[in-house]
Amino acid sequence: MDLEDPNYAYMFGFLQADGHLAKGAGQKGRLTVEINARDIAILREFQRLTPYNSSISERTRSTNFAGTHHSATWTLCSLEARTRLNELGLPYGRKSKKITPPRVEFSRRDYLRGVIDADGSVGYTSQGLPFISLTTASTAIVAYLCFYTRKMTGSERSPRRNQRDGIYNIMYITEAAQALTAHLYYPGCLSLKRKQAAADSVANWVRPTGSKPRPPRIKWTCEMDRILLAAPTIAHAAAELNYSQSACQVRRWKLLHGLVPLPN
């Protein structure tokens, strides 16, 4: 499983997010991946890529979220295959917070596409804006996505766990989403067909006439904070810093209320 190969990099990202390694007695154990049966084609691709005996089964059951749920499960028992996956960074047992990007050379965009296909979304918001998002419990994974996207699009995010369940929900919209989606979901890549179709749709999005992109996030420095605090009024500070009064007012409020550190 050479992770510099785009197909294996994608597969490994998908398995980290949606797969489960379980140990049994002695050398027994298994890798399982259970997904909605509509996406069974990707499991068949994984089976084709894997030079060990494996099986794909289907079942229909009742869940808390739907009256009936039709799922497909890929099962791989080979000790050699499980050992390789574990060495690359797929832990046994509960793994949601422990997974990290591979420590060997790997095809980065294909790996991230695998993670997003398993635990993310691509499409349009209720306002008709294109987006790409990821939901994960792993600090390392969300940090890597933010780092990679910042280098590629210039769009910055400061991910934080939500208070309800401690999960990260990171989202990019409009031009940043369009650029990232086009980069990850390139023609002919291995991916879920429905997300590839959504990515193709996002690639064709055009910003509505009269709609302006959101200005880039301000990178406040200590010197800018000193100017903001020393100015006699918000209007004076905004004129000197060449930013809007509303942005300066919010930053000053955060400084005065201890939400961000005061300049040295």
Summary of the structure (lengths in Angstrom):
residues: 264
radius of gyration: 22.6
end to end distance: 50.9
largest distance: 74.1
contacts: 736
relative contact order: 0.11
helix: 43%
strand: 19%
